Amino acid sequence: MLKLFCSTAKGRQQLIARRARVAELVDAHGLGPCVFIDVWVQVPPLAHMFYLFLFFLFISLLFFILPSLSSVPYFPSNHKDAEPIIDSLASTKPHIMVDLGAGDGWVLFKAATQMKEQSLSTRFIAVEINPLLCAILYVRRLFHPNRKNIQIIRTDLFTFHIGQYVSQKENVCIYVYISPWMLKQAIQNIRSQIPKARIVSYMYPLNEKAKRVAVGIHKTYTY
Ligand SMILES: C[S@@+](CC[C@H](N)C(=O)[O-])C[C@H]1O[C@@H](n2cnc3c(N)ncnc32)[C@H](O)[C@@H]1O
């Protein structure tokens, strides 16, 4: 009868030693034909992990410098405009707030803190394409008091399937701070799925009359 032997080993030396030991046992007990299946678990040495980390940084860097990977450069909304921005978002009374191209997420995290303080169960979705910025978003969310209501999605904002994450019945508020020539395409994608979505655009107006304009260092337009 054919026997099957399974073993795991943490390195080549351990693997060879274990195989030899099993072969000895097979010989000693006359167990006849057998098949060895070795699962070699290799724990990467620190140097490998460091190179992996450098590779990750390199790929992320490409997202900062290549417009073909990230069509809108990373540039955070001005922190001095926190109040007009958060007030504009709150004025839409959202069930869900989406930051399209969330960057390091400071706007979204600040809004999430405020909504929690007001005991509101607003959900937050950060959409970001840059892997390094996504990693920062994940780490920041870990320490956020309202983390259970914050979702991070690594995807392209121009093809983002928002309909999968929100329902037509919910008040959706989209926050955008992206180049004016990209704004139209991004908003079209959202409105084709959620026609009633409210839009809050930092610095750049849409080609329609705003319901509200908050003035700080820069203007924040609410539609
Ligand atoms: C001007 S920054 C705004 C950051 C943040 N919303 C804020 O106001 O501080 C634009 C962000 O959009 C991201 N981005 C650019 N192209 C994108 C794309 N196609 N899909 C998703 N995010 C993108 C960039 O990585 C960057 O973080």
The ligand as a Gaussian input file, in Angstrom:
#p B3LYP/6-31G(d) Opt

LIG

0 1
 C       -5.751000      67.500000      -4.143000
 S       -5.614000      65.952000      -3.224000
 C       -6.945000      66.140000      -2.058000
 C       -6.713000      65.372000      -0.789000
 C       -7.839000      65.489000       0.256000
 N       -9.145000      65.272000      -0.311000
 C       -7.829000      66.822000       0.920000
 O       -8.704000      67.624000       0.579000
 O       -6.947000      67.098000       1.747000
 C       -6.239000      64.794000      -4.434000
 C       -6.104000      63.340000      -4.026000
 O       -6.701000      62.520000      -5.024000
 C       -5.914000      61.337000      -5.182000
 N       -6.160000      60.818000      -6.538000
 C       -5.622000      61.262000      -7.699000
 N       -6.096000      60.571000      -8.747000
 C       -6.965000      59.675000      -8.233000
 C       -7.784000      58.681000      -8.813000
 N       -7.795000      58.472000     -10.135000
 N       -8.556000      57.946000      -7.993000
 C       -8.543000      58.137000      -6.649000
 N       -7.792000      59.060000      -6.038000
 C       -7.009000      59.827000      -6.823000
 C       -4.502000      61.800000      -4.977000
 O       -3.655000      60.729000      -4.605000
 C       -4.680000      62.835000      -3.863000
 O       -4.539000      62.261000      -2.617000

